[in-house]
Amino acid sequence: MMRVLSDVIEESIQNLTRTMVLREDSDRSTYTQKVDFTKLRSELLALDSSDSSLTRASHDRLDNDLAKLKSRLRDEISRAQASVKLDLNLEKGRIREEAKGQELKIKETETRIEQEVAGLRERVEGVKFSTLQWLM
């Protein structure tokens, strides 16, 4: 029985030594993991910095584009307003010219009417005179 017990203990010790890891191996593995994590951390920080730089550059570019569009829009609005003002002034001038033309036609018509009225008065006076001469 002692022999069996001794065999079982020896076999258990062999199993334990086979599955056990040396402290040096464990320390090496821990150090390797720490180095890997440090590298990963630095890579992530670099990527984050790069991403934020790209985002900032993109934001600045969009701000510049927006400023250019605002300026262009202001210019277009100013041009449109100037064009409308010019059109209004031209239309006012055209209306004034048309009004002057109509006033001239009205004055001509008034003059013609006055001349015809004066002519009719002369005829009426003439008829009155001849009627008075005939009656006398």
C-alpha positions as CSV (number, residue, x, y, z in Angstrom):
1,M,0.0,0.0,0.0
2,M,2.9,2.3,0.7
3,R,4.1,1.7,-2.7
4,V,0.8,2.6,-4.3
5,L,0.6,5.7,-2.1
6,S,4.1,6.6,-3.0
7,D,3.4,6.1,-6.7
8,V,0.3,8.3,-6.5
9,I,2.2,11.1,-4.7
10,E,5.0,10.9,-7.2
11,E,2.6,11.0,-10.1
12,S,0.8,14.0,-8.6
13,I,4.1,15.8,-8.1
14,Q,5.0,15.2,-11.8
15,N,1.6,16.5,-12.9
16,L,2.0,19.6,-10.8
17,T,5.6,20.2,-12.1
18,R,4.4,19.7,-15.7
19,T,1.5,22.2,-15.3
20,M,3.4,24.7,-13.2
21,V,4.9,27.7,-14.9
22,L,8.3,29.0,-13.9
23,R,8.3,32.4,-12.2
24,E,10.8,33.7,-14.8
25,D,8.4,32.6,-17.6
26,S,5.5,34.3,-15.8
27,D,7.5,37.5,-15.4
28,R,8.5,37.4,-19.0
29,S,5.0,37.0,-20.1
30,T,3.8,39.8,-17.8
31,Y,6.5,42.1,-19.2
32,T,5.6,41.3,-22.8
33,Q,2.0,42.0,-22.1
34,K,2.9,45.4,-20.4
35,V,5.0,46.3,-23.5
36,D,2.2,45.3,-25.8
37,F,-0.3,47.3,-23.9
38,T,2.0,50.3,-23.8
39,K,2.5,50.1,-27.6
40,L,-1.2,49.7,-28.1
41,R,-1.9,52.7,-25.9
42,S,0.6,54.9,-27.8
43,E,-0.9,53.8,-31.1
44,L,-4.4,54.6,-29.9
45,L,-3.2,58.0,-28.7
46,A,-1.5,58.7,-32.0
47,L,-4.7,57.7,-33.9
48,D,-6.8,59.8,-31.7
49,S,-4.5,62.8,-32.2
50,S,-4.5,62.2,-35.9
51,D,-8.3,61.9,-36.0
52,S,-8.8,65.1,-34.0
53,S,-6.3,66.9,-36.3
54,L,-8.2,65.7,-39.4
55,T,-11.5,66.8,-37.7
56,R,-10.1,70.2,-36.9
57,A,-8.8,70.6,-40.4
58,S,-12.1,69.6,-41.9
59,H,-13.9,72.0,-39.5
60,D,-11.7,74.8,-40.5
61,R,-12.2,74.1,-44.2
62,L,-15.9,74.0,-43.8
63,D,-15.8,77.3,-41.9
64,N,-13.8,78.9,-44.8
65,D,-16.2,77.5,-47.3
66,L,-19.1,78.8,-45.3
67,A,-17.5,82.3,-45.1
68,K,-16.9,82.3,-48.9
69,L,-20.6,81.3,-49.5
70,K,-21.8,84.0,-47.2
71,S,-19.7,86.5,-49.0
72,R,-20.9,85.3,-52.4
73,L,-24.5,85.4,-51.2
74,R,-24.0,89.0,-49.9
75,D,-22.5,90.0,-53.3
76,E,-25.4,88.3,-55.2
77,I,-27.9,90.1,-53.0
78,S,-26.2,93.4,-53.5
79,R,-26.1,92.9,-57.3
80,A,-29.8,91.9,-57.3
81,Q,-30.7,95.0,-55.2
82,A,-28.7,97.3,-57.5
83,S,-30.3,95.7,-60.6
84,V,-33.8,96.2,-59.1
85,K,-33.0,99.8,-58.1
86,L,-31.7,100.5,-61.7
87,D,-34.8,98.9,-63.2
88,L,-37.0,101.0,-60.9
89,N,-35.2,104.2,-61.8
90,L,-35.5,103.4,-65.5
91,E,-39.2,102.6,-65.1
92,K,-39.7,105.9,-63.2
93,G,-37.9,107.8,-66.0
94,R,-40.0,106.0,-68.6
95,I,-43.2,106.8,-66.7
96,R,-42.1,110.5,-66.4
97,E,-41.4,110.6,-70.1
98,E,-44.8,109.0,-70.9
99,A,-46.5,111.5,-68.5
100,K,-44.8,114.4,-70.2
101,G,-45.9,113.1,-73.6
102,Q,-49.5,112.8,-72.3
103,E,-49.4,116.3,-70.8
104,L,-48.2,117.6,-74.2
105,K,-51.0,115.8,-76.0
106,I,-53.5,117.2,-73.4
107,K,-52.2,120.7,-73.9
108,E,-52.4,120.3,-77.7
109,T,-56.0,119.1,-77.4
110,E,-56.8,121.9,-75.1
111,T,-55.3,124.4,-77.5
112,R,-57.3,122.9,-80.4
113,I,-60.5,123.0,-78.4
114,E,-59.9,126.6,-77.4
115,Q,-59.3,127.4,-81.1
116,E,-62.4,125.7,-82.2
117,V,-64.4,127.4,-79.4
118,A,-63.0,130.7,-80.5
119,G,-63.9,129.9,-84.1
120,L,-67.4,129.0,-83.0
121,R,-67.8,132.2,-81.1
122,E,-66.7,134.2,-84.1
123,R,-69.3,132.4,-86.2
124,V,-72.0,132.9,-83.6
125,E,-71.1,136.6,-83.4
126,G,-71.2,136.7,-87.2
127,V,-74.6,135.0,-87.3
128,K,-75.8,137.4,-84.5
129,F,-74.5,140.3,-86.5
130,S,-76.1,139.2,-89.8
131,T,-79.4,138.4,-88.0
132,L,-79.3,141.9,-86.4
133,Q,-78.6,143.4,-89.9
134,W,-81.3,141.4,-91.4
135,L,-83.8,142.4,-88.7
136,M,-82.9,146.0,-89.1
